Amino acid sequence: MSINVQERALKIPIPLSGTEGNIIEECLLQLPAGYPGIVKVVYAEGIVDFREPVVELGQVVLAGTVDILLLYQSQVGAEVLYKGVTFPRALEFTIPAEIADLTPDAKVAALVEVESITATVGKDGNINCDVVLAYEVEAMQIHETGLVTEITAPDKKVKVTKDTFAVKDFVGTVEVEKTLEAAVSLAQSDLPIAELLRVGLKPRIDHSRCLAGKVVIEGSLDVELAYLPARPAVEPQPTAPAEGEGEVDDFALDFPETTTPPVPTIAKKVIPNGIKFVLNADLAGADPEKKVEAKVFLTEVGATVAAGNKVELMVRLKGQAQVVQELQLETVIAAEIDGDERIDLNRRMLLMPQKIAGTTKELVVSATPGIAASKAELKEILFSSAKPVVSQCKIAPDKLTIAGKVRLELVYLGENELGEETIDHLTIDKGFDFKEVIDLPGIEPGMLVKVAAEVPTVAVGIVDPFTLEANLLVVFNIEVCDLVQREIVLEAAVAVPAPKDSASIRVVVAQKGDTLWKLARKYGTTVEFLAAYNKLGEAAELTPGQRLRIPSRY
């Protein structure tokens, strides 16, 4: 007699413990030739270009470089100048991040970003930078297995008992880099650019999806420009002689008074969705039914001014995506056949993740912080950014509590104690605290929680010269899962005649790392008996997938 067995091959991602932390790197910078000397650093930021993580036993090694961008103040004679300068690959870093249960065949997703830069000017004019890098690593083990989904027989009735459960089937990960060349233009009403000080780019993903054999990530970049505006020249206007003054050969040239508003020290321009991008990567097994989890990072930015009202940009993007298929599978857990024959099922206990709950929560964090009296008075916000830090994530039955703070950073146009316009920088990490209790039915202490937080909207206003008003939209993407033990059926076969002193036999499939010695002790027998019973001769090594018959008395 024969039976027909239908199987479903799966790659199940099993979450491992992750890690996160900070390191401080130091570097010394010198201004390139042709730049005026530096008095002080107004603002510093960094762009990380990190290479593919190297996974080792017990740790993952993160490495890459950091471009540092400075906005600084200079002085030539009595004139105060502001300059922007970029230091490509200003420092290199290597971070060995320890994860106890990590093995070299694990998959990792890593993020390294600049949390803050403290830049000071030395007596020799060199710039000393302390760069705080924040890193985060998530790891998972991919367990490849097969599940029996159906058993039939051509000439007999098979009674099958099934169970249904949710499972993620891992398809793969992709990483793609792309260099964009694009241009953004000012409006006719904008002041033309004399010198570009800073280009800020904020990537956002509009849509990510799978096509046949391909992963597509679509999005856009918000563009923020800070620049020194060109001062328009006043054209002399000819005027006719007054009546009675006699004839002249030519009109006189006068410079009439103008009511044009004064040109600001620094101008800013925000262009939402200024640059569109599409990232494509090939991935075997991808199709429209698969789910994509994608991230996009900036790794390099270059900018030049063309014709005073246009900025030409070179942007290097890195996209990362993980592709899975979320399934509701019906699998066989028991099978009986008519007559005296019997079906042997190869069972195994498997630890697998089960999604319990998930939600997206939006929260507005508001505050009216004051600034120190030593800072320049507030006149105009030039640009700002905010980063959320989740410091607490506590599970209670059916409830999740998340708490933390938002770190606000901004550069503004101000007025110093002498009444002069100046540019200053603020970092505010107090006053923007949050704590939220979220209802998530079904969750319990001990489950795994993943919280991804971002601040897509930053609205900052000036209340008075020393007080700000800020409203920050914080978005939390939350997923809770549990690791559950589930018995699965790997394969099924018609039972072979049992030995005279045994009612049945067990079919065992050798797994990676299995040896006759291990199996003999697991099932209470000897290596010699297993080798003879399965006609292995002197072969002591087993290959994954090799079948062994073991009488059930063991």
C-alpha positions in Angstrom: 0.0 0.0 0.0 1.1 3.5 -0.7 0.0 6.9 0.6 0.2 10.4 -0.9 1.8 13.0 1.4 1.6 16.7 0.7 4.2 18.9 2.4 4.8 22.6 2.8 8.4 23.7 3.1 8.9 26.6 5.5 11.6 29.0 6.7 10.4 30.1 10.1 12.2 33.2 11.6 12.8 32.7 15.3 13.6 35.9 17.2 16.8 35.9 19.2 17.8 38.4 21.8 19.0 41.7 20.4 21.2 44.5 21.7 21.5 48.3 21.6 23.9 50.9 23.0 26.1 53.9 22.4 29.8 54.4 21.8 31.8 57.6 21.6 34.3 58.1 18.9 36.8 61.1 18.6 38.2 62.7 15.6 40.2 65.9 14.8 39.2 68.0 11.8 41.0 70.7 9.8 39.2 73.2 7.5 40.0 72.6 3.9 42.2 75.2 2.1 40.3 78.3 1.1 37.9 78.3 4.0 38.0 81.3 6.4 39.2 80.6 9.9 36.7 79.3 12.4 35.6 81.2 15.5 33.0 78.7 16.8 30.9 75.7 15.6 27.2 76.6 15.4 25.9 73.1 14.5 27.3 69.7 13.7 25.6 66.6 12.2 26.7 63.3 10.8 25.7 60.8 8.1 26.6 57.2 8.7 27.6 54.8 5.9 27.8 51.3 7.5 28.8 48.1 5.8 27.1 44.8 6.0 27.3 43.4 9.5 29.7 40.5 10.1 28.0 37.8 12.2 30.2 35.7 14.5 29.7 33.4 17.4 28.3 35.5 20.2 28.6 38.8 18.5 28.0 40.9 15.4 30.6 43.4 14.2 29.3 46.7 12.8 31.7 48.9 10.9 31.5 52.0 8.6 32.3 55.6 8.3 30.8 59.0 9.3 30.6 62.1 7.1 30.5 65.2 9.4 28.8 68.4 8.3 29.5 71.6 10.2 27.9 75.0 10.2 30.4 77.4 11.7 31.0 81.1 12.4 34.0 83.0 11.0 35.1 86.6 11.2 37.0 88.6 8.6 37.8 92.0 10.0 34.6 93.4 11.5 32.4 91.1 9.4 30.9 88.0 10.8 30.5 85.2 8.3 28.7 81.8 8.4 30.0 78.8 6.4 29.0 75.3 5.8 31.6 72.6 5.3 31.5 68.8 4.8 34.2 66.3 5.9 33.7 63.1 4.0 34.6 59.9 6.0 35.8 62.0 8.9 36.0 58.9 11.1 35.8 55.2 10.9 34.2 53.0 13.5 34.0 49.3 14.5 31.5 48.2 17.0 31.5 44.6 18.4 28.0 44.1 19.7 27.6 41.0 21.9 24.5 38.8 21.6 24.9 35.6 23.7 22.8 33.2 21.6 24.1 34.4 18.2 25.5 31.9 15.7 27.2 32.7 12.4 24.2 31.4 10.4 21.8 33.9 12.1 20.3 36.8 10.2 20.7 40.3 11.7 19.2 43.7 11.0 21.3 46.6 12.2 21.1 50.3 12.5 23.9 52.8 13.3 23.2 56.5 13.5 24.7 59.7 14.9 23.0 60.6 18.1 25.0 63.8 18.8 28.2 65.6 17.9 30.0 67.9 20.2 32.5 70.0 18.2 34.9 72.5 19.8 37.6 74.7 18.4 41.1 74.3 19.7 43.7 77.1 20.1 45.4 75.9 16.8 42.1 76.2 14.9 41.6 72.5 14.7 38.1 71.1 15.4 37.8 68.4 18.1 34.7 66.2 17.7 33.2 63.8 20.1 30.7 61.7 18.1 28.1 59.6 19.9 27.0 56.7 17.8 23.8 54.8 18.7 23.4 51.3 17.4 20.7 48.7 17.5 20.8 45.1 16.4 17.9 42.6 15.9 18.8 38.9 15.3 16.8 35.9 14.2 17.5 32.3 13.4 15.9 30.9 10.3 14.6 27.4 11.0 14.0 25.4 7.8 11.4 22.6 8.1 8.6 20.9 6.3 5.0 20.4 7.5 2.6 17.7 6.4 -0.6 19.4 5.2 -2.5 16.4 3.7 -2.4 12.6 3.6 -4.5 10.5 1.1 -4.4 6.9 -0.1 -5.4 5.8 -3.6 -7.5 2.8 -2.5 -8.3 3.4 1.2 -9.9 6.0 3.4 -7.5 8.1 5.5 -8.9 9.9 8.5 -6.8 13.0 9.1 -6.9 15.4 12.1 -5.7 18.9 11.5 -4.8 22.0 13.4 -4.6 25.6 12.1 -2.0 28.1 13.2 -0.5 31.3 12.0 3.1 31.3 10.9 5.6 33.6 9.1 7.4 32.1 6.1 10.7 33.9 5.6 11.4 34.7 2.0 14.7 36.6 2.3 16.4 40.0 2.9 17.7 42.5 0.3 20.0 45.5 0.5 20.3 47.9 -2.4 22.2 51.2 -2.9 21.3 53.8 -5.4 22.8 57.2 -6.3 20.3 59.9 -7.2 21.1 63.1 -9.1 18.3 65.6 -8.9 17.8 69.3 -8.7 15.4 71.5 -6.6 14.5 75.0 -7.5 13.4 78.0 -5.4 10.2 79.8 -6.1 10.3 83.2 -7.9 9.4 84.9 -4.7 12.4 83.3 -2.8 15.6 85.2 -2.4 18.4 83.8 -4.6 21.3 81.8 -3.0 24.6 83.5 -2.5 26.1 80.6 -0.5 24.6 77.3 0.6 25.1 76.5 4.2 23.2 73.3 4.8 21.1 70.7 3.0 18.8 68.6 5.2 17.2 65.5 3.7 14.5 63.4 5.3 13.7 60.2 3.6 10.2 58.7 3.8 8.8 55.5 2.4 5.5 56.0 0.6 5.1 52.4 -0.5 6.9 49.1 -0.5 5.8 46.0 -2.2 6.8 42.8 -4.0 6.5 42.0 -7.7 7.4 38.7 -9.3 11.0 38.1 -8.2 11.5 41.7 -7.2 11.3 44.1 -4.2 10.3 47.7 -4.9 10.6 50.6 -2.4 9.1 53.9 -3.4 9.4 57.1 -1.5 10.5 60.7 -1.4 12.9 63.1 0.3 11.9 66.3 2.0 14.5 68.9 1.3 15.5 71.7 3.7 17.9 74.4 2.6 19.6 77.0 4.7 21.6 79.6 2.8 23.0 83.1 2.7 20.8 85.1 0.4 22.1 87.3 -2.4 21.5 90.9 -1.8 19.7 92.4 -4.9 21.5 95.3 -6.5 19.6 98.6 -6.7 19.5 99.7 -10.4 20.0 103.4 -11.0 16.9 105.1 -12.5 17.2 108.0 -15.0 15.3 111.2 -14.0 14.3 114.1 -16.1 15.5 117.6 -15.1 13.1 119.7 -13.1 11.1 122.3 -14.9 12.9 125.6 -15.4 16.4 124.0 -15.0 17.1 124.2 -18.7 18.0 121.5 -21.2 20.6 118.8 -20.7 21.9 116.2 -23.1 21.2 113.1 -20.9 19.0 112.2 -18.0 20.7 112.3 -14.6 21.1 109.0 -12.8 19.7 108.8 -9.2 19.4 106.0 -6.7 15.9 106.4 -5.4 14.9 105.3 -1.9 13.6 101.8 -1.8 10.9 100.1 0.4 12.4 96.6 -0.2 12.5 94.8 3.1 15.9 94.1 4.5 17.7 91.0 3.4 17.8 88.4 6.3 21.1 87.1 7.6 20.1 83.5 6.6 17.2 82.3 4.5 15.5 78.9 4.7 13.5 76.9 2.2 11.5 73.7 2.8 10.5 71.6 -0.2 8.3 68.7 0.8 8.6 65.6 -1.3 11.3 67.4 -3.3 13.0 64.3 -4.7 11.2 61.1 -5.6 13.0 57.7 -5.5 12.4 54.1 -6.5 14.7 51.3 -5.2 14.6 47.9 -6.9 16.2 44.6 -5.8 15.9 41.1 -7.1 14.7 38.4 -4.7 13.9 34.8 -5.6 10.5 33.8 -4.3 9.1 37.4 -4.1 5.6 37.9 -5.4 2.7 40.3 -4.8 1.3 38.2 -1.9 4.5 38.7 0.2 4.8 41.4 2.9 7.7 43.8 2.8 9.3 45.6 5.9 11.6 48.3 4.5 13.9 51.0 5.8 15.8 53.7 3.8 19.0 55.5 5.0 21.1 58.4 3.6 24.7 57.5 3.3 26.1 60.5 1.3 24.9 63.9 0.3 26.5 66.4 -2.1 25.1 69.8 -3.2 26.1 72.6 -5.6 24.3 75.8 -6.4 23.4 76.5 -10.0 22.2 79.9 -11.3 21.4 81.2 -7.8 17.9 79.6 -7.7 18.6 75.9 -8.2 20.4 73.4 -6.1 21.8 70.3 -7.8 22.0 67.3 -5.4 23.8 64.0 -5.4 22.3 61.6 -2.9 23.3 58.1 -2.1 20.5 56.0 -0.5 20.7 52.5 1.1 17.5 50.5 1.3 17.0 47.4 3.4 14.0 45.1 3.3 12.9 41.9 4.9 10.2 39.9 3.0 7.9 37.3 4.6 4.6 35.7 3.9 2.0 35.6 6.7 0.2 32.3 6.5 -2.7 30.5 8.2 -1.7 26.9 7.7 -3.7 23.7 8.2 -1.3 20.9 9.2 -1.8 17.3 10.0 -1.5 16.3 13.6 -2.9 12.7 13.5 -3.8 10.2 10.8 -5.6 6.8 10.7 -6.2 4.4 7.8 -8.8 1.7 7.3 -7.6 -1.9 7.8 -4.7 -3.3 9.7 -2.1 -1.0 8.3 -0.8 2.1 10.1 0.7 5.4 9.2 3.8 6.5 11.1 4.2 10.2 11.7 7.5 11.8 12.3 6.7 14.4 15.0 8.8 17.2 16.4 8.4 19.9 19.0 9.2 23.3 17.5 9.5 26.7 19.1 8.0 29.3 16.9 6.8 32.9 17.2 3.1 33.6 17.3 1.8 37.2 16.8 -0.5 38.2 19.7 -1.2 41.8 18.9 -0.1 44.8 16.9 -1.1 48.4 16.6 0.0 51.9 15.5 -0.3 54.7 18.1 0.0 58.4 17.5 0.8 60.7 20.4 1.4 64.5 20.4 4.0 65.6 22.9 3.8 69.3 23.7 5.9 71.7 25.8 6.9 75.3 26.2 10.5 75.1 27.2 12.6 78.2 28.1 16.1 78.7 27.0 19.1 79.8 29.0 19.7 83.5 29.4 23.2 83.0 28.0 21.8 82.0 24.7 20.9 84.5 21.9 17.3 85.7 21.9 15.0 83.8 19.6 14.0 85.5 16.4 13.4 82.7 13.8 13.7 78.9 13.7 15.9 77.9 10.8 15.6 74.1 11.0 14.8 71.5 13.6 14.8 67.7 14.2 13.5 65.4 16.9 14.4 61.9 18.0 12.3 59.7 20.3 13.9 57.5 23.0 11.8 54.7 24.5 13.2 54.0 27.9 10.5 51.8 29.3 8.3 49.1 27.8 6.3 47.2 30.4 3.7 44.5 29.8 0.8 43.8 32.1 -2.2 41.6 31.2 -3.9 43.1 28.2 -1.9 46.4 28.6 1.4 47.8 27.4 3.0 50.9 29.0 5.6 52.7 27.0 7.5 55.7 28.4 10.4 57.9 27.3 11.3 61.3 26.0 11.8 63.2 22.8 15.1 65.0 22.2 14.6 68.2 20.2 17.4 69.9 18.3 17.2 73.2 16.5 19.2 76.0 14.9 17.8 79.5 15.0 18.4 83.0 14.1 18.8 85.1 17.2 20.0 88.4 18.6 23.0 88.6 21.0 23.5 91.0 23.9 24.9 93.6 21.5 21.8 93.6 19.4 23.6 91.8 16.6 22.0 89.0 14.5 23.6 85.7 15.2 23.0 82.0 14.6 22.7 79.7 17.6 22.0 76.0 18.3 19.8 74.4 21.0 19.5 70.8 22.2 16.5 70.2 24.5 16.0 66.8 26.1 13.9 67.8 29.1 10.2 68.6 29.1 9.2 66.3 26.2 8.5 63.2 28.3 5.8 60.8 27.4 4.0 57.9 29.0 1.2 56.0 27.4 -0.9 53.0 28.4 -2.1 51.0 25.4 -4.8 48.4 25.5 -3.7 45.2 23.7 -6.0 42.3 24.5 -4.2 39.0 24.8 -0.8 40.1 25.8 0.9 38.9 29.0 4.2 39.5 30.9 7.0 37.5 29.3 6.0 38.1 25.7 8.3 39.8 23.2 7.6 43.4 22.4 8.9 45.4 19.4 8.4 49.1 19.4 9.5 51.4 16.5 9.2 55.1 17.2 9.6 58.1 14.9 8.7 61.8 14.9 7.4 62.6 11.4 6.1 66.1 12.3 8.0 68.8 14.3 6.2 72.1 14.8 8.2 74.7 16.7 7.2 78.3 17.3 8.5 81.2 19.3 6.4 82.5 22.2 8.8 85.2 23.3 12.6 85.8 23.0 13.4 83.2 25.6 10.5 80.7 25.2 9.6 78.1 22.6 6.4 76.2 21.9 6.8 72.8 20.4 4.3 70.2 19.3 5.8 66.9 18.3 3.9 64.0 16.6 5.3 60.7 17.8 4.2 57.5 16.0 4.7 54.1 17.6 4.5 50.9 15.6 4.0 48.1 18.1 4.1 44.3 17.7 3.8 41.7 20.4 4.5 38.1 19.9 5.1 35.0 22.0 7.3 32.0 21.5 5.2 28.9 21.7 6.0 25.2 21.7 4.1 23.5 18.9 4.2 19.8 17.8 4.5 19.5 14.1 4.5 16.5 11.7 7.6 16.6 9.5 6.7 13.6 7.4 4.5 10.5 7.1 5.0 7.0 5.8 3.3 3.7 5.9 4.5 1.7 8.9 6.8 -1.2 7.9 6.4 -4.6 9.6 7.7 -4.4 13.1 10.2 -6.8 14.7 8.6 -9.8 16.4 9.2 -8.4 19.8 8.0 -4.9 18.9 4.5 -3.5 18.1 5.8 -0.7 15.8 8.8 1.3 14.7 9.6 4.9 14.9 11.0 6.8 11.9 13.5 9.4 12.9 14.9 12.0 10.5 18.5 13.0 11.3 18.9 16.7 11.9 22.0 18.8 11.5 24.5 17.8 14.2 22.8 14.4 14.9 25.1 11.4 15.4 24.4 7.7 16.1 25.8 8.3 19.5 23.3 11.1 20.3 20.3 9.2 18.9 21.3 6.0 20.7 21.3 7.8 24.0 18.1 9.7 23.3 16.2 6.6 22.5 17.8 4.3 25.1 19.7 1.9 22.8 23.2 1.4 21.5 25.2 2.6 18.5 25.8 -1.0 17.5 22.1 -1.9 17.5 21.1 1.2 15.4 23.9 0.6 12.9 22.9 -3.0 12.4 19.2 -2.4 12.4 19.5 0.3 9.7 22.2 -1.6 7.8 24.6 1.3 8.1 27.7 -0.9 8.2 30.6 1.1 9.7 29.1 4.5 8.9 29.0 6.5 12.1 28.2 9.9 10.6 24.7 10.9 9.6 23.6 13.4 7.0 20.7 15.8 7.6 17.5 14.2 6.3 18.7 10.6 6.6 16.0 8.3 7.9 16.6 5.9 10.8 14.2 3.1 11.9 14.0 2.6 15.7 11.8 -0.1 17.3 9.3 1.6 19.6 10.3 -0.4 22.6 13.2 2.1 22.8 
